[in-house]
Amino acid sequence: MKKIYDVAVIGGGIIGLSTAYYLAKEGKKVVLIEKNEIGSGASGSCDDMILFQSKKPGILLELAFESLEMYKRLSKELDVDIHFENRGGMILIEDQRHLEVMEEFVQKQRNCGLEVEIIDKKDVLKKQPYIKKGVIASTYSSKDAQVNPLNVMRGFVSSGVSLGLEIKKHVVIKDIKQKKDYWKILFDDGRWIESEKIVNAAGAWASDIGKMIGIDIPIKPKKGQIAVTEQIPRIGETNVWSAEYIVAKLRPELAKNKDDLHNKLGIGFAFSQCSDGNYLIGSTREYVGFDKTTNYEALKIMINQAIKFFPILKHAHIIRSFGGLRPASADGKAIISEVKNRKGFYIAAGHEGDGIALAPITGKLIADMISNRNIYYDMNALSLRRFEQKEGAKNASA
């Protein structure tokens, strides 16, 4: 098999599907290559949040604003109900020192245009009447939203195919060769295709694709375990998270002493309700390779945290659990760029927990790059070259 495409997108998760869709909208002849099933990676084993409050001021927060506006239009554009909902979000604060850190963090976010505030205990109870007594304050933003990732992916597939997108599933790439003005992708069954450009949207496996063309992409899989409740009535007005995990990243010295297992699992409390009524309780952040299994110890800690914050949950049943592999870059930010000295090879990966939130804008940015459209963001912060520059600066100071 030999066929020339304008763009070959590697990876059938929500980032790859978004990229393929927006390229097809540009009139490009696009093929999407997935080694398993569509959405079989992180996109099919994650929560549903478009979360603003966890983001530091900067490029990711700016992109999230535009991505949110795109999501508001996608149900109509894709002709699929993606269950978009602006439910809002709260980050619960239990410690006075944590409150001081979050007040400073929130002010920086407000300065960048995010509608977020600190509310006192009285207002926390209005929004979360079943919350435990130990919560002293909370952040609140009406901007935090959610979608159904599976429906979003279905919409990208159906609309993309109607625009001419070709999808190849259960196809394993053996090698990628750069030719003079195109790329040749070889499969393990002996077939191959040719494409003018390639987009590496392989998520946690993006570094493996990079090795095929001799580049180092600093992305590793970070496992997240999640427990799922039965369908129950809504417990509070918003979805919630704990400030402890955010404070631990901003001010590690203020992190509470935890046992070795808790630290090893990297647990940060997250609690969100899906459109069908199930609550997702999470999650871990573990560097354990490509192991997606769940374990009793982690689930027990997360479920007990949920009951600690919401004692009423002791009456709810846990019906299942799952693990997913977030594609985590070395500095926690996505890589969205063309690769230096590899003309026509692009990367759209490394979003970690922002894959759902940033999927539309990521696909649009890559489509704009390939179509030579003007981009009004400073994309240097998300370029692969940033890691080379950091390494060079480190060597120069040594």
TORDO-681529 format. One record per residue (C-alpha): residue in one letter; x, y, z; residue number from 1; chain. Coordinates in steps of 0.05 Angstrom, whole numbers, plus 5000, padded with zeros to 4 digits. Example, Ala and Ser with C-alpha at 12.3 -4.5 7.8 and 13.67 -1.06 7.14 Angstrom:
<pts>
+------+------+------+------+-----+-------+
: rest :    x :    y :    z :  nr : kette :
+------+------+------+------+-----+-------+
:    a : 5246 : 4910 : 5156 :   1 :     A :
:    s : 5273 : 4979 : 5143 :   2 :     A :
+------+------+------+------+-----+-------+
</pts>
This chain:
<pts>
+------+------+------+------+-----+-------+
: rest :    x :    y :    z :  nr : kette :
+------+------+------+------+-----+-------+
:    m : 5000 : 5000 : 5000 :   1 :     A :
:    k : 5027 : 5068 : 4980 :   2 :     A :
:    k : 4987 : 5131 : 4986 :   3 :     A :
:    i : 5005 : 5204 : 4994 :   4 :     A :
:    y : 4968 : 5245 : 5046 :   5 :     A :
:    d : 4975 : 5318 : 5065 :   6 :     A :
:    v : 4979 : 5300 : 5139 :   7 :     A :
:    a : 4985 : 5236 : 5179 :   8 :     A :
:    v : 4962 : 5243 : 5251 :   9 :     A :
:    i : 4990 : 5190 : 5298 :  10 :     A :
:    g : 4946 : 5175 : 5358 :  11 :     A :
:    g : 4871 : 5165 : 5364 :  12 :     A :
:    g : 4859 : 5201 : 5430 :  13 :     A :
:    i : 4822 : 5267 : 5438 :  14 :     A :
:    i : 4883 : 5308 : 5418 :  15 :     A :
:    g : 4896 : 5268 : 5355 :  16 :     A :
:    l : 4822 : 5269 : 5336 :  17 :     A :
:    s : 4816 : 5344 : 5347 :  18 :     A :
:    t : 4878 : 5355 : 5305 :  19 :     A :
:    a : 4853 : 5311 : 5249 :  20 :     A :
:    y : 4785 : 5344 : 5250 :  21 :     A :
:    y : 4811 : 5415 : 5246 :  22 :     A :
:    l : 4860 : 5396 : 5191 :  23 :     A :
:    a : 4803 : 5363 : 5151 :  24 :     A :
:    k : 4764 : 5428 : 5160 :  25 :     A :
:    e : 4822 : 5463 : 5126 :  26 :     A :
:    g : 4812 : 5417 : 5066 :  27 :     A :
:    k : 4873 : 5374 : 5080 :  28 :     A :
:    k : 4876 : 5301 : 5060 :  29 :     A :
:    v : 4885 : 5270 : 5129 :  30 :     A :
:    v : 4896 : 5200 : 5156 :  31 :     A :
:    l : 4893 : 5183 : 5230 :  32 :     A :
:    i : 4934 : 5123 : 5254 :  33 :     A :
:    e : 4916 : 5087 : 5319 :  34 :     A :
:    k : 4949 : 5023 : 5343 :  35 :     A :
:    n : 4889 : 5002 : 5385 :  36 :     A :
:    e : 4818 : 5029 : 5388 :  37 :     A :
:    i : 4799 : 5103 : 5385 :  38 :     A :
:    g : 4803 : 5133 : 5455 :  39 :     A :
:    s : 4837 : 5071 : 5484 :  40 :     A :
:    g : 4891 : 5113 : 5519 :  41 :     A :
:    a : 4885 : 5169 : 5569 :  42 :     A :
:    s : 4824 : 5200 : 5534 :  43 :     A :
:    g : 4781 : 5140 : 5551 :  44 :     A :
:    s : 4803 : 5135 : 5623 :  45 :     A :
:    c : 4802 : 5205 : 5652 :  46 :     A :
:    d : 4755 : 5254 : 5685 :  47 :     A :
:    d : 4713 : 5304 : 5646 :  48 :     A :
:    m : 4739 : 5370 : 5670 :  49 :     A :
:    i : 4757 : 5436 : 5637 :  50 :     A :
:    l : 4792 : 5461 : 5698 :  51 :     A :
:    f : 4820 : 5531 : 5702 :  52 :     A :
:    q : 4837 : 5538 : 5775 :  53 :     A :
:    s : 4896 : 5490 : 5775 :  54 :     A :
:    k : 4933 : 5530 : 5721 :  55 :     A :
:    k : 4987 : 5580 : 5734 :  56 :     A :
:    p : 4982 : 5646 : 5698 :  57 :     A :
:    g : 5013 : 5639 : 5629 :  58 :     A :
:    i : 5003 : 5605 : 5562 :  59 :     A :
:    l : 4962 : 5546 : 5587 :  60 :     A :
:    l : 4912 : 5590 : 5622 :  61 :     A :
:    e : 4907 : 5634 : 5560 :  62 :     A :
:    l : 4894 : 5573 : 5516 :  63 :     A :
:    a : 4843 : 5546 : 5564 :  64 :     A :
:    f : 4801 : 5609 : 5557 :  65 :     A :
:    e : 4797 : 5600 : 5482 :  66 :     A :
:    s : 4786 : 5525 : 5487 :  67 :     A :
:    l : 4727 : 5538 : 5533 :  68 :     A :
:    e : 4695 : 5584 : 5481 :  69 :     A :
:    m : 4706 : 5531 : 5428 :  70 :     A :
:    y : 4673 : 5477 : 5471 :  71 :     A :
:    k : 4611 : 5521 : 5477 :  72 :     A :
:    r : 4601 : 5516 : 5402 :  73 :     A :
:    l : 4622 : 5444 : 5391 :  74 :     A :
:    s : 4556 : 5409 : 5404 :  75 :     A :
:    k : 4525 : 5447 : 5347 :  76 :     A :
:    e : 4587 : 5444 : 5303 :  77 :     A :
:    l : 4596 : 5369 : 5311 :  78 :     A :
:    d : 4522 : 5354 : 5314 :  79 :     A :
:    v : 4533 : 5313 : 5378 :  80 :     A :
:    d : 4512 : 5329 : 5449 :  81 :     A :
:    i : 4579 : 5334 : 5485 :  82 :     A :
:    h : 4545 : 5347 : 5552 :  83 :     A :
:    f : 4580 : 5414 : 5561 :  84 :     A :
:    e : 4563 : 5445 : 5628 :  85 :     A :
:    n : 4590 : 5505 : 5666 :  86 :     A :
:    r : 4580 : 5476 : 5735 :  87 :     A :
:    g : 4637 : 5514 : 5767 :  88 :     A :
:    g : 4690 : 5490 : 5814 :  89 :     A :
:    m : 4716 : 5497 : 5884 :  90 :     A :
:    i : 4784 : 5482 : 5915 :  91 :     A :
:    l : 4773 : 5466 : 5988 :  92 :     A :
:    i : 4820 : 5496 : 6040 :  93 :     A :
:    e : 4831 : 5465 : 6109 :  94 :     A :
:    d : 4894 : 5499 : 6134 :  95 :     A :
:    q : 4908 : 5573 : 6149 :  96 :     A :
:    r : 4976 : 5569 : 6116 :  97 :     A :
:    h : 4945 : 5538 : 6054 :  98 :     A :
:    l : 4894 : 5594 : 6053 :  99 :     A :
:    e : 4950 : 5646 : 6050 : 100 :     A :
:    v : 4983 : 5610 : 5991 : 101 :     A :
:    m : 4917 : 5603 : 5954 : 102 :     A :
:    e : 4899 : 5677 : 5965 : 103 :     A :
:    e : 4964 : 5697 : 5931 : 104 :     A :
:    f : 4954 : 5645 : 5875 : 105 :     A :
:    v : 4882 : 5668 : 5863 : 106 :     A :
:    q : 4902 : 5740 : 5858 : 107 :     A :
:    k : 4953 : 5723 : 5804 : 108 :     A :
:    q : 4899 : 5685 : 5766 : 109 :     A :
:    r : 4851 : 5744 : 5773 : 110 :     A :
:    n : 4904 : 5790 : 5746 : 111 :     A :
:    c : 4905 : 5746 : 5684 : 112 :     A :
:    g : 4830 : 5751 : 5674 : 113 :     A :
:    l : 4804 : 5688 : 5709 : 114 :     A :
:    e : 4739 : 5699 : 5746 : 115 :     A :
:    v : 4757 : 5666 : 5812 : 116 :     A :
:    e : 4751 : 5686 : 5885 : 117 :     A :
:    i : 4762 : 5662 : 5956 : 118 :     A :
:    i : 4697 : 5649 : 5994 : 119 :     A :
:    d : 4690 : 5640 : 6069 : 120 :     A :
:    k : 4663 : 5581 : 6108 : 121 :     A :
:    k : 4592 : 5608 : 6108 : 122 :     A :
:    d : 4590 : 5611 : 6032 : 123 :     A :
:    v : 4624 : 5544 : 6026 : 124 :     A :
:    l : 4566 : 5513 : 6064 : 125 :     A :
:    k : 4516 : 5546 : 6018 : 126 :     A :
:    k : 4548 : 5513 : 5958 : 127 :     A :
:    q : 4568 : 5448 : 5992 : 128 :     A :
:    p : 4517 : 5434 : 6048 : 129 :     A :
:    y : 4545 : 5364 : 6060 : 130 :     A :
:    i : 4618 : 5386 : 6069 : 131 :     A :
:    k : 4656 : 5368 : 6132 : 132 :     A :
:    k : 4665 : 5420 : 6187 : 133 :     A :
:    g : 4740 : 5427 : 6180 : 134 :     A :
:    v : 4739 : 5466 : 6115 : 135 :     A :
:    i : 4755 : 5539 : 6132 : 136 :     A :
:    a : 4749 : 5570 : 6062 : 137 :     A :
:    s : 4749 : 5553 : 5988 : 138 :     A :
:    t : 4764 : 5582 : 5920 : 139 :     A :
:    y : 4706 : 5588 : 5873 : 140 :     A :
:    s : 4702 : 5599 : 5798 : 141 :     A :
:    s : 4641 : 5594 : 5754 : 142 :     A :
:    k : 4687 : 5584 : 5694 : 143 :     A :
:    d : 4706 : 5512 : 5711 : 144 :     A :
:    a : 4666 : 5467 : 5664 : 145 :     A :
:    q : 4660 : 5396 : 5639 : 146 :     A :
:    v : 4644 : 5354 : 5578 : 147 :     A :
:    n : 4635 : 5281 : 5561 : 148 :     A :
:    p : 4702 : 5262 : 5530 : 149 :     A :
:    l : 4673 : 5201 : 5495 : 150 :     A :
:    n : 4619 : 5243 : 5461 : 151 :     A :
:    v : 4671 : 5295 : 5441 : 152 :     A :
:    m : 4713 : 5241 : 5408 : 153 :     A :
:    r : 4652 : 5211 : 5373 : 154 :     A :
:    g : 4636 : 5280 : 5346 : 155 :     A :
:    f : 4707 : 5291 : 5320 : 156 :     A :
:    v : 4705 : 5223 : 5287 : 157 :     A :
:    s : 4638 : 5230 : 5253 : 158 :     A :
:    s : 4649 : 5302 : 5230 : 159 :     A :
:    g : 4721 : 5287 : 5209 : 160 :     A :
:    v : 4700 : 5227 : 5167 : 161 :     A :
:    s : 4646 : 5268 : 5134 : 162 :     A :
:    l : 4702 : 5317 : 5114 : 163 :     A :
:    g : 4744 : 5261 : 5083 : 164 :     A :
:    l : 4785 : 5239 : 5144 : 165 :     A :
:    e : 4811 : 5167 : 5138 : 166 :     A :
:    i : 4821 : 5127 : 5201 : 167 :     A :
:    k : 4867 : 5066 : 5207 : 168 :     A :
:    k : 4859 : 5027 : 5271 : 169 :     A :
:    h : 4899 : 4968 : 5298 : 170 :     A :
:    v : 4959 : 4990 : 5256 : 171 :     A :
:    v : 5028 : 4988 : 5289 : 172 :     A :
:    i : 5082 : 5035 : 5264 : 173 :     A :
:    k : 5149 : 5001 : 5255 : 174 :     A :
:    d : 5190 : 5059 : 5229 : 175 :     A :
:    i : 5186 : 5130 : 5202 : 176 :     A :
:    k : 5233 : 5155 : 5148 : 177 :     A :
:    q : 5244 : 5227 : 5127 : 178 :     A :
:    k : 5249 : 5236 : 5052 : 179 :     A :
:    k : 5265 : 5299 : 5013 : 180 :     A :
:    d : 5196 : 5331 : 5017 : 181 :     A :
:    y : 5153 : 5279 : 5051 : 182 :     A :
:    w : 5151 : 5225 : 5104 : 183 :     A :
:    k : 5145 : 5150 : 5096 : 184 :     A :
:    i : 5110 : 5112 : 5152 : 185 :     A :
:    l : 5123 : 5037 : 5153 : 186 :     A :
:    f : 5077 : 4988 : 5188 : 187 :     A :
:    d : 5096 : 4921 : 5220 : 188 :     A :
:    d : 5056 : 4883 : 5168 : 189 :     A :
:    g : 5100 : 4908 : 5111 : 190 :     A :
:    r : 5053 : 4962 : 5085 : 191 :     A :
:    w : 5069 : 5036 : 5085 : 192 :     A :
:    i : 5040 : 5104 : 5071 : 193 :     A :
:    e : 5070 : 5170 : 5050 : 194 :     A :
:    s : 5051 : 5238 : 5078 : 195 :     A :
:    e : 5076 : 5309 : 5069 : 196 :     A :
:    k : 5070 : 5323 : 5143 : 197 :     A :
:    i : 5063 : 5282 : 5208 : 198 :     A :
:    v : 5032 : 5302 : 5274 : 199 :     A :
:    n : 5055 : 5261 : 5334 : 200 :     A :
:    a : 4994 : 5260 : 5380 : 201 :     A :
:    a : 5011 : 5193 : 5411 : 202 :     A :
:    g : 5002 : 5217 : 5483 : 203 :     A :
:    a : 5042 : 5176 : 5533 : 204 :     A :
:    w : 5074 : 5139 : 5475 : 205 :     A :
:    a : 5098 : 5203 : 5440 : 206 :     A :
:    s : 5170 : 5192 : 5460 : 207 :     A :
:    d : 5170 : 5124 : 5426 : 208 :     A :
:    i : 5148 : 5157 : 5361 : 209 :     A :
:    g : 5202 : 5210 : 5370 : 210 :     A :
:    k : 5257 : 5157 : 5375 : 211 :     A :
:    m : 5238 : 5132 : 5306 : 212 :     A :
:    i : 5262 : 5198 : 5276 : 213 :     A :
:    g : 5320 : 5207 : 5324 : 214 :     A :
:    i : 5292 : 5259 : 5372 : 215 :     A :
:    d : 5283 : 5259 : 5447 : 216 :     A :
:    i : 5213 : 5278 : 5470 : 217 :     A :
:    p : 5213 : 5285 : 5546 : 218 :     A :
:    i : 5144 : 5254 : 5559 : 219 :     A :
:    k : 5131 : 5198 : 5607 : 220 :     A :
:    p : 5067 : 5162 : 5628 : 221 :     A :
:    k : 5038 : 5184 : 5694 : 222 :     A :
:    k : 4985 : 5137 : 5720 : 223 :     A :
:    g : 4920 : 5163 : 5750 : 224 :     A :
:    q : 4874 : 5116 : 5788 : 225 :     A :
:    i : 4800 : 5135 : 5795 : 226 :     A :
:    a : 4742 : 5104 : 5832 : 227 :     A :
:    v : 4671 : 5110 : 5806 : 228 :     A :
:    t : 4607 : 5114 : 5849 : 229 :     A :
:    e : 4539 : 5089 : 5830 : 230 :     A :
:    q : 4492 : 5141 : 5801 : 231 :     A :
:    i : 4470 : 5187 : 5858 : 232 :     A :
:    p : 4437 : 5255 : 5864 : 233 :     A :
:    r : 4482 : 5316 : 5862 : 234 :     A :
:    i : 4516 : 5327 : 5929 : 235 :     A :
:    g : 4536 : 5400 : 5920 : 236 :     A :
:    e : 4532 : 5457 : 5871 : 237 :     A :
:    t : 4601 : 5448 : 5841 : 238 :     A :
:    n : 4656 : 5397 : 5830 : 239 :     A :
:    v : 4712 : 5402 : 5881 : 240 :     A :
:    w : 4786 : 5391 : 5893 : 241 :     A :
:    s : 4831 : 5397 : 5953 : 242 :     A :
:    a : 4880 : 5455 : 5960 : 243 :     A :
:    e : 4932 : 5409 : 5990 : 244 :     A :
:    y : 4957 : 5383 : 5923 : 245 :     A :
:    i : 4962 : 5452 : 5892 : 246 :     A :
:    v : 4997 : 5481 : 5953 : 247 :     A :
:    a : 5046 : 5422 : 5952 : 248 :     A :
:    k : 5066 : 5443 : 5881 : 249 :     A :
:    l : 5070 : 5517 : 5896 : 250 :     A :
:    r : 5102 : 5512 : 5965 : 251 :     A :
:    p : 5129 : 5441 : 5977 : 252 :     A :
:    e : 5153 : 5459 : 6047 : 253 :     A :
:    l : 5080 : 5469 : 6069 : 254 :     A :
:    a : 5058 : 5400 : 6048 : 255 :     A :
:    k : 5031 : 5359 : 6105 : 256 :     A :
:    n : 5072 : 5299 : 6126 : 257 :     A :
:    k : 5041 : 5237 : 6095 : 258 :     A :
:    d : 5060 : 5165 : 6099 : 259 :     A :
:    d : 5107 : 5136 : 6047 : 260 :     A :
:    l : 5050 : 5103 : 6008 : 261 :     A :
:    h : 5011 : 5168 : 6003 : 262 :     A :
:    n : 5072 : 5205 : 5977 : 263 :     A :
:    k : 5090 : 5149 : 5929 : 264 :     A :
:    l : 5020 : 5150 : 5899 : 265 :     A :
:    g : 5020 : 5226 : 5892 : 266 :     A :
:    i : 4947 : 5230 : 5913 : 267 :     A :
:    g : 4908 : 5295 : 5904 : 268 :     A :
:    f : 4834 : 5295 : 5920 : 269 :     A :
:    a : 4787 : 5308 : 5861 : 270 :     A :
:    f : 4712 : 5297 : 5861 : 271 :     A :
:    s : 4668 : 5309 : 5800 : 272 :     A :
:    q : 4600 : 5285 : 5777 : 273 :     A :
:    c : 4590 : 5259 : 5706 : 274 :     A :
:    s : 4529 : 5278 : 5666 : 275 :     A :
:    d : 4498 : 5209 : 5679 : 276 :     A :
:    g : 4502 : 5218 : 5755 : 277 :     A :
:    n : 4564 : 5178 : 5773 : 278 :     A :
:    y : 4617 : 5212 : 5815 : 279 :     A :
:    l : 4691 : 5204 : 5797 : 280 :     A :
:    i : 4737 : 5202 : 5858 : 281 :     A :
:    g : 4811 : 5212 : 5845 : 282 :     A :
:    s : 4866 : 5210 : 5836 : 283 :     A :
:    t : 4937 : 5184 : 5838 : 284 :     A :
:    r : 4998 : 5211 : 5801 : 285 :     A :
:    e : 5047 : 5154 : 5794 : 286 :     A :
:    y : 5108 : 5143 : 5751 : 287 :     A :
:    v : 5102 : 5068 : 5742 : 288 :     A :
:    g : 5115 : 5059 : 5668 : 289 :     A :
:    f : 5057 : 5035 : 5626 : 290 :     A :
:    d : 5022 : 4998 : 5682 : 291 :     A :
:    k : 4948 : 5017 : 5682 : 292 :     A :
:    t : 4925 : 4970 : 5737 : 293 :     A :
:    t : 4889 : 4995 : 5799 : 294 :     A :
:    n : 4905 : 4972 : 5870 : 295 :     A :
:    y : 4866 : 4967 : 5934 : 296 :     A :
:    e : 4913 : 5011 : 5975 : 297 :     A :
:    a : 4906 : 5071 : 5929 : 298 :     A :
:    l : 4831 : 5064 : 5921 : 299 :     A :
:    k : 4822 : 5058 : 5996 : 300 :     A :
:    i : 4860 : 5124 : 6008 : 301 :     A :
:    m : 4821 : 5161 : 5955 : 302 :     A :
:    i : 4753 : 5135 : 5977 : 303 :     A :
:    n : 4768 : 5151 : 6050 : 304 :     A :
:    q : 4788 : 5221 : 6030 : 305 :     A :
:    a : 4721 : 5230 : 5995 : 306 :     A :
:    i : 4684 : 5206 : 6057 : 307 :     A :
:    k : 4726 : 5252 : 6100 : 308 :     A :
:    f : 4704 : 5312 : 6059 : 309 :     A :
:    f : 4633 : 5288 : 6047 : 310 :     A :
:    p : 4612 : 5239 : 6104 : 311 :     A :
:    i : 4546 : 5227 : 6067 : 312 :     A :
:    l : 4586 : 5186 : 6016 : 313 :     A :
:    k : 4592 : 5128 : 6065 : 314 :     A :
:    h : 4523 : 5108 : 6040 : 315 :     A :
:    a : 4545 : 5107 : 5966 : 316 :     A :
:    h : 4570 : 5045 : 5930 : 317 :     A :
:    i : 4634 : 5043 : 5890 : 318 :     A :
:    i : 4618 : 5005 : 5826 : 319 :     A :
:    r : 4684 : 5004 : 5790 : 320 :     A :
:    s : 4754 : 5034 : 5783 : 321 :     A :
:    f : 4802 : 5047 : 5727 : 322 :     A :
:    g : 4872 : 5073 : 5713 : 323 :     A :
:    g : 4896 : 5117 : 5657 : 324 :     A :
:    l : 4964 : 5142 : 5633 : 325 :     A :
:    r : 4971 : 5217 : 5630 : 326 :     A :
:    p : 5026 : 5240 : 5581 : 327 :     A :
:    a : 5070 : 5282 : 5628 : 328 :     A :
:    s : 5124 : 5326 : 5599 : 329 :     A :
:    a : 5187 : 5343 : 5638 : 330 :     A :
:    d : 5161 : 5412 : 5658 : 331 :     A :
:    g : 5087 : 5397 : 5662 : 332 :     A :
:    k : 5068 : 5436 : 5599 : 333 :     A :
:    a : 5044 : 5409 : 5533 : 334 :     A :
:    i : 5088 : 5407 : 5471 : 335 :     A :
:    i : 5054 : 5439 : 5411 : 336 :     A :
:    s : 5104 : 5454 : 5357 : 337 :     A :
:    e : 5141 : 5435 : 5294 : 338 :     A :
:    v : 5207 : 5400 : 5307 : 339 :     A :
:    k : 5272 : 5435 : 5290 : 340 :     A :
:    n : 5310 : 5402 : 5234 : 341 :     A :
:    r : 5252 : 5354 : 5220 : 342 :     A :
:    k : 5212 : 5396 : 5172 : 343 :     A :
:    g : 5139 : 5375 : 5169 : 344 :     A :
:    f : 5141 : 5336 : 5235 : 345 :     A :
:    y : 5097 : 5365 : 5290 : 346 :     A :
:    i : 5083 : 5346 : 5363 : 347 :     A :
:    a : 5017 : 5354 : 5399 : 348 :     A :
:    a : 5027 : 5316 : 5464 : 349 :     A :
:    g : 5048 : 5321 : 5537 : 350 :     A :
:    h : 4983 : 5353 : 5562 : 351 :     A :
:    e : 4982 : 5310 : 5625 : 352 :     A :
:    g : 4916 : 5327 : 5659 : 353 :     A :
:    d : 4898 : 5382 : 5610 : 354 :     A :
:    g : 4883 : 5338 : 5549 : 355 :     A :
:    i : 4807 : 5346 : 5554 : 356 :     A :
:    a : 4810 : 5420 : 5571 : 357 :     A :
:    l : 4858 : 5438 : 5515 : 358 :     A :
:    a : 4838 : 5390 : 5460 : 359 :     A :
:    p : 4800 : 5438 : 5415 : 360 :     A :
:    i : 4851 : 5494 : 5417 : 361 :     A :
:    t : 4909 : 5445 : 5408 : 362 :     A :
:    g : 4878 : 5416 : 5345 : 363 :     A :
:    k : 4864 : 5486 : 5319 : 364 :     A :
:    l : 4935 : 5510 : 5333 : 365 :     A :
:    i : 4967 : 5452 : 5296 : 366 :     A :
:    a : 4920 : 5462 : 5238 : 367 :     A :
:    d : 4938 : 5536 : 5237 : 368 :     A :
:    m : 5013 : 5520 : 5238 : 369 :     A :
:    i : 5007 : 5471 : 5181 : 370 :     A :
:    s : 4963 : 5519 : 5141 : 371 :     A :
:    n : 5012 : 5576 : 5154 : 372 :     A :
:    r : 4960 : 5618 : 5189 : 373 :     A :
:    n : 4979 : 5673 : 5239 : 374 :     A :
:    i : 4980 : 5650 : 5311 : 375 :     A :
:    y : 4970 : 5704 : 5364 : 376 :     A :
:    y : 5002 : 5666 : 5421 : 377 :     A :
:    d : 5075 : 5662 : 5440 : 378 :     A :
:    m : 5085 : 5588 : 5425 : 379 :     A :
:    n : 5158 : 5587 : 5447 : 380 :     A :
:    a : 5135 : 5565 : 5516 : 381 :     A :
:    l : 5105 : 5502 : 5485 : 382 :     A :
:    s : 5160 : 5487 : 5434 : 383 :     A :
:    l : 5203 : 5425 : 5439 : 384 :     A :
:    r : 5263 : 5471 : 5434 : 385 :     A :
:    r : 5251 : 5497 : 5504 : 386 :     A :
:    f : 5281 : 5434 : 5532 : 387 :     A :
:    e : 5344 : 5442 : 5490 : 388 :     A :
:    q : 5350 : 5514 : 5513 : 389 :     A :
:    k : 5344 : 5494 : 5586 : 390 :     A :
:    e : 5396 : 5440 : 5577 : 391 :     A :
:    g : 5442 : 5489 : 5543 : 392 :     A :
:    a : 5434 : 5540 : 5599 : 393 :     A :
:    k : 5448 : 5486 : 5650 : 394 :     A :
:    n : 5512 : 5465 : 5615 : 395 :     A :
:    a : 5535 : 5537 : 5608 : 396 :     A :
:    s : 5528 : 5549 : 5683 : 397 :     A :
:    a : 5563 : 5484 : 5702 : 398 :     A :
+------+------+------+------+-----+-------+
</pts>
